[in-house]
Amino acid sequence: MLDSEIDMIPFNSQNRVLSSEEKDVESILKNKTKKRLVCAKDPKCTSIVLPAAKNLQRKKFYWKKFAIKVAAIVMIGVASGIMLGNWYKNYLTGLSFDYSSYKLEDYEINKLEVLSSILGTTAQSGEDFSSIVSTLKSQGKTPKDLSASQNFALADFNAMNASSYSAIGLGKVATIATQDITSSKKFDGKAYTFESLSKGILTVANCAVMEKDSSSVSLHKGKDLSVDSQTGICSAKWDKTGTSYTLKNYVDLNGLEPYRLLPYVISPKTIIDEKDVVVSDAVLDEKSVFEFTINLDPVSGVLRYYKQVMQTSGLKDAPKFDDVSIKIYLDADWNFVRTEVVEHYTVLYGVPAPCTGTLNTDYIFNQPVTLPIGGEA
């Protein structure tokens, strides 16, 4: 008799004498299949569980065990997902930076105090420094006789008192792809403009306009942005109508006023190891100049600039800076000639994106200037 032919064979649970056929079945079970005899609970009708039923029990046990394993795996996966999610969130949070606990006024330079220190006098409100350059030159002094922060403060003072200026900066931001950057700041004696243009993965074309001594700023959008293949200069066609902001609101969004030439906080408190900065003679475009390089603290040195980066890059999270290096060239009259910036920082576009930014800016003062946009802000 084959196993497939005997599925369930009834027998009496009493201790009775088995028939010869039942003995044969018992012999098959013991000697050939070696399966256990299982009695049903009903005393009147019990059964012998043969291989087919045993296999069914095994399958049920297997699927029960499998379900337990799956449940365990799911629980581990959920727990791991939560832990990894929190880790990733904390990791990304660590790549941005919260600048809110830093107060700009704690790190800004006090120009009055610095200029007074250059002359060796005590700072007095309303003091006239218009002749400071001629005074220093009459004493035979050059930028080599001043510290880095003193040189910057005097050059910035001269720039803010110039009858006009033009500061054209060209650079790149190397990240997932390369962005071409143009930064143009101009003053014609009546109004200031700040053009910020970038072309690459992102297209940015903004121009801020502010009349001299005004408390409002007009922000204009550009279109048809292009990059000159020879010069690398970005240009755009500007909308005549802009969005009006109060100066305070504009600064809150962008970090600095349109007239401020450099977006960084440069002072003895933000320059790393200022005592080690050396001012030396140099030649730039066949002209004799003075040069020095400063490294800024990557937090206090960018308390204005980080907002500008967020606005021009469309970021929700503030960038985290690793370093900022600025080489400054001055002429003998303490005018900016050129600045060369190299900076490294990380931004979050869903994933961390390390960036290397460079910007070389050339300055011209007290010469005729044509603004890209005119009109009241």
DRENLUM-314855 format. One record per residue: residue in one letter; x, y, z of N, C-alpha, C, CB in turn. Coordinates in steps of 0.05 Angstrom, whole numbers, plus 5000, padded with zeros to 4 digits. Glycine has a CB too. Layout:
BEGIN
AXYZXYZXYZXYZ;...
end
This chain:
BEGIN
M501749765000500050005000501850255000498150005024;L501250434982502850674980501950885000502750784952;D503851075007503151275027501051465016505651445033;S501051514990499051694978496251564978499851764950;E496151294981493651154980492251145007493950884969;I493851185029492651175056493051445068494050955073;D490851595069491051865080490451855110489052055065;M488051765117487351745145485951475149485451975154;I486851295168485751035173484651025201487850805168;P482050985204480850985231481650735247477851015230;F481750765273482250535289481050585317485250475292;N480650365331479350385358481550455378478050125366;S480950655396482850735416483050545439482151015427;Q481050345440481250145461483549955455478549995464;N484449805475486549615471485349355460488149555498;R484749365435483649125422485749005404481149195407;V485148765395486948625377486548735349486448315377;L488748815337488648935310488248715289491149095303;S486848785269486548595246489148575231484248675227;S489348375214491848335199492348585181491648085182;E490248705170490648935153491749175169488049015139;E490549205194491449425211494349375220489649455235;K495049125225497749065232499649135209498048775239;D498749085184500449155161500849465160499149055135;V498749605165498949905165500949995186496250035169;E500649875211502349945233505249885226501549795258;S505649655213508349585205509549785185508449295193;I507849865166508750065146509650315160506550125125;L507950405179508450665192511050645209506150735211;K511550425223513850395240516350345224513350165259;N516250165205518650075192519450225167518449785185;K517350325153517950465127517850765130516150375106;T515650875140515451165141516451275167512551245137;K516551095188517551175215516151425225520551215214;K513551445221511951665230510551595256509951765209;R510051795272508651745297505651705293509051975317;L504451545311501551515311500351735329500751225320;V498551885317497352105332494452045336497752385318;C493452055360490651995367489052245368490451845393;A486752235356484852465358483552465386482752445336;K482452685393481152705420478552555421480753005427;D477152515399474652375399475152075403473152425372;P474151955425474751675431473351485411473851605459;K471251585398469851415379471051425352467051505377;C472451635345473551655318476251785320471651805299;T478351645320481151745320482451675295482751645345;S484751785291486151755266489051715269485651995248;I490251595249493151585246493951795227494051295236;V495751985236496652195218498952095201497552445234;L498452075175500351975156501952205144499051805135;P503952155126505752355116504352605105507452245094;A502152575090500852815078499953005100498452725061;A498752905121497953085143500353205157496152925163;K502453035161504853135174506053365159506852915178;N506153335132507253545115505653805118507353465086;L502953785121501354015125502054155151498353935124;Q502453995172503254105197505954255195503453895219;R507754125180510354255177510154515162512254065161;K508454525141508054775126506954995144506154725102;K504954915161503755115178505855225198501454995194;F507455045208509555125227511655305213511054875239;Y512355235188514255395172513255675168514855255145;W510655705159509555975153509256135179506955945139;K508656005201508556145226511256255234507455965249;K513356085231516056165237516956385218517955925235;F516256355193516956555173515656835179516056465145;A513056825188511657075195513057215218508757015201;I513957055238515357165261517857305252515956945282;K519357165234521857285223521357545209523257085205;V519257545192518557785176517858015195516257735157;A516257955216515458155235517958275249513558045255;A519858095256522258185269523858365251523957945278;I524058285226525658445207524358715203525858295180;V521658725201520258975197520759165221517258935194;M520659045245521059205270523859315270520459035295;I525859145263528659235262528959455241530559005256;G527659415218527859605196526659875204526459505172;V524359865217523060115226524860265246520360065238;A525860105266527660225286530160345274528360015307;S531360185255533760285241533160525225534860065223;G530760525212530060755195529761005212527360705181;I528560975236528261205253530961305262526561135278;M532761115270535361195280537061325257536860955291;L536961195233538461305211537261575202538461105188;G534561595203533361845196534262075214530361825196;N534262015241535162215260538062275256534662115288;W539662065251542562115246542962295222544061845243;Y541462225200541862385175540962675180540262255152;K538662705195537762975201539863125216535062965216;N540962995237542963135253545463185237543662965278;Y546162995219548463035202548163275184548962785185;L545763295171545263525154545163785170542663485138;T543963775194543864015210546664105217542263965236;G548463915221551263995227552664125204552763755236;L551564085180552864205156551864485151552364035132;S549764565164548864845163549764975188545764865159;F549165235191550165375215548065575224552865515210;D547765605251545865795262547466035271544265675286;Y547266255257548766505262547266685282549366655237;S544866615290543166795305544366875332540466665309;S546066705344547166765370549566965369548066515384;Y550367035344552567225341551567495334554467115318;K552467695348551667975344553668115327551268115371;L552768225305554568365286556068585299552868475262;E554768735316556168965329558468885347554169125345;D558568635355560768545372563268505355559968285386;Y563068495329565368435312566068645292564868175298;E564168835287564669045268566969225277562169205263;I568269345257570369525263569169805271572269555239;N570369925291569670195298571470385282569870255329;K570470475259572170625241573370875254570570705216;L571871015270572871255283575171185301570571385300;E574970975316577170895334579670815318576270675353;V579270665297581470565281582970795267580570365260;L581470985255582671205242584171385262580571375227;S583071415286584371565307586971425315582571605331;S586871165317589271015324591471045303588670715328;I590671065278592671105257594171365261591271105229;L592671575269593871835273595071865301591772055269;G594571675318595671685345594171885363598571755344;T591571915357589972105372587671955386588772325355;T586272095404583971975417581472025400583572095446;A579871815396577571845380575572055390576071575377;Q574672225373572772435380570572435360574172715383;S568072455369565772465351565972705333563172465367;G565372655307565372875288568172955278564073115300;E570172805286572872875277573172855247574972695291;D574573035234574873045205577372895197574973345195;F576972685181579272525172579772555142578772225178;S578672765131578972805102581872845093577373045093;S583572935111586372975104588172765115587273255114;I587072545124588672335137590772225118586872115147;V590172185093592072075074594472265071590772005047;S593872515066596072715062597772735087594872985055;T596472715111597872725136599872485138595972725160;L598872255132600572015134602872025114598871765129;K602272115090604372135069606472345077603172195042;S605572555089607472765098609372655120606073015108;Q608372455134610072325154611772095143608272215176;G611572065116613071855103612071575107615871865112;K609471555114608371285119607071175094606371305142;T607070905093605770755071604070535083607970635052;P602570395067600970165078602669965094599570025056;K605269955089606969765103607369845132609769755089;D606670085139606970185167604370135183607670475167;L602270045170599770005184599069705186597470155171;S597269645204596369365206594369305185595169305234;A593669055182591768975161588969105166591368665161;S587969105190585369225196585469535192584469155224;Q587769655199587969945195587970015165590570045208;N589469855150589569905121586769875109591469715107;F585369665117582669615106580769845114581469355116;A580869935139579070145149579570405134579470185179;L582070475128582770715114581870705085585770785116;A582370475072581570435044578570445041582670165033;D577070325060574170335060573170615065572970135081;F574470765083573771045088574071205062575471155110;N576271165048576671315022574571235002579471245011;A573870985000571870894981569171024986571570594981;M568271035012565671145019565671445015564971075047;N567971575013568071865009568871934980569971985028;A568971744963569671804934567271924920570571544919;S567872084900565672204884564272004867566772434867;S565571784860564371574845566171324847564071654815;Y565071094841566770854840565470634823567270744869;S567170454815566270214800567869974811566670254769;A566469774819567769524829566569284814567369494860;I568169184796567168964778568568704786567669024748;G567068514795568168264804567368024786567468204832;L569267864779568667624763569667374779570067634735;G568167164778568966924793567366684785568766974822;K567766474800566466224796565866084823568166034778;V563765924823563265754845563265464835560465824859;A565165314844565465034836564064854856568364944832;T561964714847560464534865559664294848558064674878;I557064214848556163994831556864064802553163954834;A556564314794557364414769558564694774554964424747;T559564824754560765084757558865314751563365104740;Q558765504769557165744765559065974758555565814791;D558366124736559766374730558566604746559666434699;I560266764758559266974776560267244766560266924805;T558467444767559167724762557967884785558267824734;S559568054798558668234818559568514811559668144847;S557668694807558368964798557069164817557369004769;K558769334830557769544847558669814836558769504877;K556769994833557470254821556170484837556570264792;F557470714835556370964847557171194829557471004876;D555171344820555671564802555571834815553771554779;G555471834841555172084856552372144865556172314839;K550372004852547572044859546271794868546172154835;A547071564858545771314865547771084865543371254846;Y547070874880548670634882547170404868549270554912;T548670234854547469994843549169754850547070014812;F547869524854549269274859547969064842549069204890;E549468984821548668764803549768504813549468824774;S548068304817548968034824547967844804547967964853;L549767724788549067554766550567284768549567684739;S549167074762550366804763548966624742550166684791;K550566474728549466294708550866014710549866404679;G549165814710550165534713547765364719552265514736;I547865204741545565044750543365234757546264864773;L544065454771542165664778542565904761542465734808;T540466044755540666304741539666524760538966294714;V541466704765540866924784541467194770542566904810;A539567374771539967644759538367844776539167644729;N539767974794538568174812540168434810538368074841;C538768654811540168914812538769094833540269044784;A540169164853539169344874539969634867540169264902;V538069814871538470094865537770254890536870194840;M539570434898539070604921540170884916540370484947;E538471074919539271354916540971434940536771544914;K542871614936544571704958542871824980546671904948;D543471745005542071835029539171745031542272135031;S538371555015535671455015535371245036534771344987;S532871195045532370975064530770755051530871085088;S530770745024529370525010531070414987526670624999;V530470174980531970034959529969914939533869814971;S530669934914528969814893530469574881528270014870;L529269334882530569094872529369014845530268864892;H531068994825530168934798531068664789531169154778;K529368524774530068264763531068294735527568074764;G532868104727533968114700532967874684536968114701;K533167904658532467694639534467684617529567724628;D534367464601536267424578539167434588535767644557;L539567294610542367284622544267134603542267144649;S546567254599548567134581551367164593548467254552;V553267004584555967024593557767064569556766764609;D559367274569561267334548563467124548562467614550;S563866984526565766764524568666864527565466604498;Q569167114520571867224522572567324550572167444501;T570767484561571267614587570167464611570167894587;G568167294606566767154628564767324643568867054647;I564267564633562467754646559567674640562968044637;C557967654662555067594659553667864654553967444683;S551567864638549968104633547068024630550968264608;A545268214635542468164633540968414626541368054660;K538468384617536768614612534968654636535068564586;W535168894647533768944673530969044669535469134689;D529168944686526469054686526569334697524568874704;K525069514685525069794694523569824720523769964672;T521669654725520169674750521269464770517169624745;G521869564794522969384814521169364839525669474823;T521869184857520469154882521769334903520468854891;S520169484917521269684936521469564964519469934937;Y523769614977524169525004525169765020526269295005;T524569755046525969945064528869855065524669965092;L530670035071533469955073533869745094535270205079;K532469765117532669575138531769295129531069655162;N529569285115528569025106530368895085525769055094;Y531569065068533368965048535868855061534169195028;V536868985081539268895096538668635111540369105115;D536268615123535468375137535468135118532668405149;L534668175093534567955074537267895061532668025052;N538768105055541268065039543868105055541268255016;G543668205079545968215096547468475096547768005089;L547268635075548768885073547469085055551668825064;E548269335057547169545041548369535013547769815054;P546969644993547969634965550669784962545969754947;Y551169974979553570134976556070014988553170414987;R555769805005558069695018559669524998557169515043;L562269584996563869454975564469154980566469604971;L565169095005565868815012563768715032568668795024;P562768475027560668365044561668245071559068155029;Y564268235075565368105098565768295121568067975091;V565768185145566468345169569468325174564868235195;I570768545170573768555171574568735194574968645144;S575668625215576468775239578568615254573968845257;P579768735274581768575290580468335303582968755312;K577768335307576468105320575767885300573868205333;T575867935274575167725255577567635239573067835236;I579767785238582167705223583767505240583967945216;I584267275229585767065244588767135244585266785230;D589867145268592667205272593567455257594366965263;E592267675262592867925247595768005251590968145256;K596867955274599668035279601667895260600367965308;D600767675248602567535230602167625200602067235232;V600267805195599767895168601968095160596968025165;V603168045137605368225127604368375103607868055120;V604768635104604168815081606668855065602869085090;S606668795040609068805024608668954998610068525018;D610869024985610769144958610068934938613469284951;A608669014917607968834895607568994869605368674903;V607368844847606868964821604368834810609268924802;L602368994802599868894791599269054766597568914812;D599068904744598569034718600569254713595669154717;E603169194719605369374714605369624731605569444685;K603769614753603669844771604569754799600769964772;S606069934812606969874839604669904859609270064847;V604269694875602069694894603069564920599569534883;F601369554940601869414965599869184968601769614989;E600768964978598968734981599168605008599568534959;F596968485017596968325041594568135040596868505067;T594867915053592767715053591667665081593767445041;I589167665084587867615110586167365109586267855120;N586067215131584266985134582267055155585866725141;L579767035148577567105166576466875182575367245151;D575566925206574166725221571766645205573366835250;P571266385201569066285184566266325195569465995178;V566066445218563466505229563066805232563066375257;S564666935249564367225253565067385228566067315276;G566767275211567567425187565367425165569967305176;V563367255168561267225147558467295157561266945135;L558367445179555767505191553867675173556167655217;R555067815154553367945133553167765109554668215125;Y555367645101555567515075553867265073558467435070;Y553367115095551866865093549066925082551766725120;K547867155090545167215080545167265050544067465095;Q547367395040547567445012547667174997549967615005;V549266985007549466724995546766584994551566555009;M545266595016542666475017540766584997541466495046;Q540766854994538966984975539666914946538967274979;T542166934939543066894911542966594904545866994907;S542966414924542966124918540265994923545065984934;G538366144933535766034939535865824961534665914914;L537465864982537765675003535765715026540565675013;K534865495038533265515062534965505087531165295062;D537265365085539065345107541565505102539865045112;A542665625123544965795120547465615112545565945146;P549165725096551665575089553565555113553065705065;K555165355113557165325134559865365121556965045148;F561365575130563965635118566165495133564365945120;D568165405117570565285127572765485129571365045110;D573065665109575165865109574466075089577865735103;V575566315094575366545076578066685075573066745084;S579166705051581766835048581467075028583966635038;I582567305035582267545019585067675015580267745031;K585867694990588367834984587468114975590067694961;I588668314988587868594983590268744971586868735009;Y589768884949591769054936590969354940592068984906;L592769514950592269804954594369964938592369874984;D593570204931595570384920596770554942594370574897;A598570734936599970894956598171094970602271044944;D595771144959593871324972591671174987592571504951;W592170924992590270755006587570724992589870865034;N587670684966585270624951585370324944585070794925;F583070194945582969914935583669914906580169794940;V585369714898585969674870584769404861589069664866;R585069214878583868944872583568784898585668794851;T581568614898581268414920580868144906578868484939;E582167944918581867664908580967494930584667564896;V578567384927577367224949577266924941574467324954;V578066754960577766464957576366364983580566324953;E574266224979572666125003571665844998570366315008;H571465695020570365425019568065405039572665215026;Y565865295029563465275046561765045036561965535047;T559764965052557964755045555064855046558264505064;V553564795026550764865025549064605023550065055001;L546564625030544764395029542664435007543364355056;Y542864264986540764254966539463974968541964304937;G538263914991537363644996539563465005536063534971;V541863494993544363345001546563555004545163124979;P548663495019550863685023552263734997552763585044;A552863984991554364064967556664234974552464204946;P559164124975561464294981562064494958563964114987;C562764734965563164944945565865084949560865154946;T567065144926569465314926568865564910571965154915;G568965794923568266044909570766214906566166184925;T570966344883573066534877571766784865575266414858;L572867014872571867264861574167474861569467374877;N574867564837576967764834575568024826579167684814;T575968234842574568484838576568714833572768554862;D576168864811577869094805576269354811578769084775;Y577769544822576469794831577470044816576869834861;I575670224811576370484799574870694814575670494768;F576270904822575071124838575271394824576271134866;N573271554830573171834821573471864791575471984834;Q572071684776571971694747569071674739573671464734;P568371774714565571764705564571474705565371884677;V562071444714560771184716557971184705560671094746;T557270984690554570954679553170734694554570904648;L550870794706549470594721547670414703547670724742;P547370164710545669984693542670064694545969704702;I541870174717539070254721539070524736537470044737;G537370704728537070954742534370984754537671194724;G533771214765531071264776530971244805529171074763;E528871344817528471334846527871054855526171524854;A528970994878528470724890525770724903530670654912;
end
